[in-house]
Amino acid sequence: MASQRVGHRRLTRNEAPHRPVRRLPAWLKKRLPPGGVLTETARSVAAAGLATVCEEARCPNRNDCWSHRVVTFMIMGRTCTRQCAFCAVGHGRAEPLDSDEPRRLAEAAAALGARHVVITSVTRDDLPDEGAGHFAASVRAVRERLTDATVEVLPPDMHARPDCIDRLCASGPSVYGHNIETIERLTPRIRPQANYGRSLTVLRTVKRTRPSMLTKSGLLLGLGEDRAEVDATLADLRDVGCDIVTIGQYLQPTPDHWPVERYWRPDEFDAVAEHARELGFAFVVSGPFVRSSYQAAEAMAQARSTMCVTECEAGIG
């Protein structure tokens, strides 16, 4: 049977229909920003010997964000132990943890003058605590070095283990994010080592144990879902108390990754955002270039404001 390569896993044609790479529509083309600050940001990251999801995942917003000194750090190496069909991050045997990484991350964030630090990671199913301890150490290092900064974490599911989630929450992030990525029907093919229900359990567990902590998730459209399935996923996220949602267009990183089924139009993203707000999300950002860390600081501030107003109107606090 014909097949195509995705990372180190071979998907059959039944799993990933073969299509040529689609030409980008006009609304998905960007001009490059001026290179001055962008180059300085790149140098700061390189000097610290750190990885960023901006580079490893080929984020379309990298140039824009870096030109404003906004970086999403990726800890625990550049190699993921899982093999998602949409993701450009490398897969395989992971590297040993670097115990000095949390300190270097905090120093790099300070050099950039960061006021809101976003930390994500590769999945580390190989570690006894799935990386929760290293993640927590990174949060603490940033909070100690930048006492006025807020920290947002975007960890893998860690198999929804309450001990791992609690350990990370105890380090004091302001926002706990975990991306659902796609609809339930497509999850087994797009994220074969993940689980739709397990991702929801992660967010539910955070909210139950830390009610005041903001929770966040993200969706990529264009993988083969329809509008009704997107609405159902948003409803599931709200049912577990998710406060912030980001919705963006999937862009095929290489011809060997899952093909783009279609490009959602800007007006369709607007309609999905409107529905999400009606469901009660405290903050929604939806558009072709949106990714989970897009406008992260603004999302946190607006969500806090919205939740404060809601609580005041309800006579809470």
Order of alpha helices (4+ residues) and beta strands (2+ residues): beta-beta-alpha-beta-alpha-alpha-beta-beta-beta-alpha-beta-alpha-beta-alpha-beta-alpha-alpha-beta-alpha-beta-alpha-beta-alpha
